[in-house]
Amino acid sequence: MTSVYLPRESVASLSWIAATTRGLSQIYFQANVWTGLAVLAGFAIANWRMAALAVLGLLFSTLSGVLCRRRLGELGNGLHGYCGALVGAAQFSALAFTWPAAAFAVLGGLACGPVTVAVAWLFYHPSVRRYALPVTTAPFCIVAGVLFAVHAPLHGPRTDLGEVPENVLANMGQAILSNISEVVLVDSALAGAVILVGLFIAHWKVGAAALLGSGLEAGMDLATGSDVQSLAHGLLGYSGVLTAIALAAVFLRGTWQPWVAAVVGVVVSSVLAWVMGLTALPVYTWPFILATWLMLVVLHHIPGFSPRT
């Protein structure tokens, strides 16, 4: 994003329905209405109340983008809504469907606008502009992290994870699909399958990259003896899904190069997730964010790897 602002008289032409559905799909870097509907269905499969808070956060995040006078194209394509949707989902995960959760979803959504602008401004600085680093979900992590600290005293007891299949193949299958759904903080293999269909609708490379990242993460976690329940419920591999999509299908161009970068990036995000998991802080999507930024900076200096323009 640049410093080009939206004329106030153009706000009336913004389609809020398109901004909402595309905002949901932008969680996975897509501007596709059908993908957004699949993500909304994934939320609803888990809990319609979670879907409501996600949409609430998205709407107020988009409104914040309007107040910050961002470009109409950015707003309509959901680029100022997806972080708010994740903030709203995070409030449900921490506080359930309560009035405090709704209030924090609204406040968090509104905060996403200026935080997004600030991160974009930092990356537009001449010292880092050449790397074309994307904002990704950093505003969500920043805002949700602050809110988590603020309402920590309101958190209830942690819910135990459900049983997992004893069969290794079934366990891996559940993990691969749950990794995809846990990107939006949903623990459901069915929701993951629905979202995966939406990703393939956007483009086959997006769906294939999601499967690559999820499968590679699940395989590494299984091989390293990670906790079986956490593995099956997607708590260890969701960052790998986003990292693979970002590097293989969004930010790099080429034939084989983006896929090689995606494999390396998933390994990096897995290591970062393990390190961050040792702390008491919420990890959210920080492993994906840091791995993607690191890979884009490093690949900028390696011949044969070119960013999409």
N, C-alpha and C positions, 0 to 999 in steps of 0.2 A: 504494500500500500504506500501511496505517496501522499503529498500534502494537498492533493486536489480535493476540493470540498463539494458537497452536494448543495445546489441552490435550494433554498427553503421552499420555493414554489413547486419543486419537483417531487416533494415527499408524497403528495397525493397520488402520484402515478405508481407508487410502490405496491406490488402485489404481496400482501402479507401471507397469503396461502402458499405462494411459490417460495417466498422467503423462509417460511416455516419448514416445508418439506425438503427444500434444498439445504436448509440449515442442518437438518438431521442427517442428510446424506454427506454433508461436508465433514462430519466426524470421521468419515472414511475417505476424505479428499475428493468427493464427487459432488457435482451440481446436477443431480438427477432426481426428478420428482418421484419416480417409482422406487428408486433406492431409498429415498427418504421415507416413503410409506412403509417399506420393508423394515426400516429401523424403528419406526413408530410401532409397527406390529410386534417387533421384538420386545420393545418396552411393555406393550400391553399384555403380551404373553406372560411376562414376569409378574406384572401388577399394573392395572390401569391407573392406579394412583401414582405410581412412579412415572408413567407416561405423562400424566397431568402436570407433575412438577417439572419434568424435563421440558415440556412445551411452555410452561410458565416462565422458566428461566430463559428459554430461547427467545420468547417474545420480548421480554424486558431487555435482553442483551441486544436484540435488533433495534429496539427503541433507543437504547443507549448509543448505538451506531448512528441512528438518525440524529440524535442530539449532538453527536460529535461531527455531524455534517459530512459523513463519508459518502463515497460515490454510490450512485443509484445502482450500478451494476454489481458492486460489492454486496450491497444490502440484498438485492434481489436474488443473488446467487448463494445467499446464506453464509457469507464469510464473516458476518458479525452476529451469527446466531448459534453456531455449533458449540462454542465454549460455554455459552449460557445454558444450553441443553444439558451438557455434562455437569455443570454446577448444580442445576436442579436435580439431576439424578443422584448426585453425591449427597445432597441434603436429605433425600429420601432414604438413602443407605444409612445415614448417620442418625436421623431423627424420626424416621418413618413418616407417615402421612399426618402431620400435625401442623398447627398454625405456625409455630416457630420455623418449621421446615419451609413452609410457603413463604414466610417473611424473608428468610435467608435466601431462598431461591430468587425472590424479587431483587433484594439488595445485591446479591452476587451477580445476577444478570446485568443490572445497571453498572456494576463495577467493571464488567468485562469490556465494555466499550473503551473507556480511557486506558485500561491496561493493555488492550490490543493495540491501540494507537501508540502507546509508549514503547512497546516491544518492537513494533514495526519501525518506529523512529530510530531506535537504537541500531537496528540492522541496516538502516539507510545511511548510517554514518560512513564517511569515506573509508575508514579503516577496515570495515567489514563488508561494505556494499558489494565488492567483487565476488563474494561467495554466494550471493543471492539466497541467504538463509531465510527459510519460511518461518512465520510465527507459530505455526502448528497449534498444538493444544497448550502451549505455555501459559496463556492467560487463564485458562481453566485451572491449571495446577496452582498458579499463584493465588487466584481468588479463592478457590476451594480450600487451599492450605491455610489461608488466613481465617476463613470461616470455621474450619475444623478446630483451630486453636481457640476461637472465640466461644463456640458452643460445646466444647469438650465436656463441661460439667453436665450437660443435658443428655449425653450419650447413654443408652441403655446397655445391658449386658450383651456380649457378642453371641450371635446365634451359631450353634454348631453346624458344621457342614453336613450334608446328607450322605447317605451310604454311596459307595462307588462300586461299579461292577468288578467281580473277581477276575473275570476273563481279561487278559491283557489287551487284546484287540478291541474289546468293547470299551475298556477303560481309555484307550488311546482315542477311539472314536469320539467318546464323550468329551475328552480333553480338547481335541481339535475344534469341535464345534463350540464348546464353552469358552475357549480362548477368544473366539470371534465375538461372542455375546458380551464377554466381560470388558471389552473395549468401552461399552456403554454401561458398565457396572451391573450387568444382568447375568445371573447365574442360571443359564438354561441352555441345554444343547438344542432344544427345539427352536428357541429364539435365535441361536447361532445359525441354524440351518436356514431359517427364513431370511436372516440378514445376508447370509452367503448368496442366496438366490438373487437378492437385490444387488449385490456387488457384481455378480455375473451379468445382470441386466445392464449395469452401467458400462462394463467392458469385460471381455473375457480375461484380459490381463489383470484386472483388478481382483476378480475372483480367484484366479490362479495364484496371484501374489499372496492373497490372504491365506489360501491353503498352504502355500509354501512356508510362510512365516509361522503359521500355527503348527503345522506338522513338524517343522524343524525344531521349534521350541519344545513341543511335547516330547519329541525323540530325545533331545538333549536332557530334559528334565528327568525322563525315565532312566536314561543311561547313567545319570549322576546320582541316582537314588534319592531324588527329591520326595517330599511328602506326597503320598499317593492321593490323599483327599484334595489337597491344594492343586495338584496336577490335574485331576479329573474335573475339578470345578472351574478351571480356567484362570486361577489366581496367579499363575506363574508365567503364562504365555501370551497375554493380551498385547503387551508392548511389541512382541515379535510380529504380530499381525500388522500393526500400524507401520512398523519399520519396513517390513517387506513391501507393503503397498506403496509407501512413500518413495522408496528407492527403485523398485522394479517398474512401477506403473505411473509415477507422477513427476518426480523431480529430475530424473536422468533420462537421457535419450541414448539410443543405440540398439543393438540386437541382443548380444549376450552380456554386454557390460552391465546393464542395470540389474540383471539377475544375479550376477556374481557379487555386485555391490550389496544386493539385498541379503544374500547368504551371510556375508561378512557382517553386515549391519545387525542382523538378527543375533549373531553370536555376541556382538558387542553389547546389544541391549539386554541379552540374557545375563551377562556378567554384571552389568550395571544394576539390573533388577535384584540380583543376589546380594550385592553390596548394600543397596538401599534397604533391602528387606531386613538387614541386621539392625536397623534403627527403629525407633518407635514412631517415626513420622509417617504420614500417609504417602505412599509411593506414587499413586495415581499413574499418569503416563510419562513421568519424568525419564524413565529408562529409554523409551522410544524417542523422546525429544532430544535428549543429549546424544544418543547414538546417531540419530539422523543428522544433527548439526555437525557432529564430529566427522562423519563420513563425507558430508558435502564439502567440508573444509579440506580434508585430506585428498579427496578425489579431484578437487580443483587443481592440484599440483601434479596429478598423474595423467600423462598423455593417454588419449583414447576414451576418457570419461568426460562427457560434456553434459552440462545442465540443460534442461528444457528452457526455452525462452518464450 
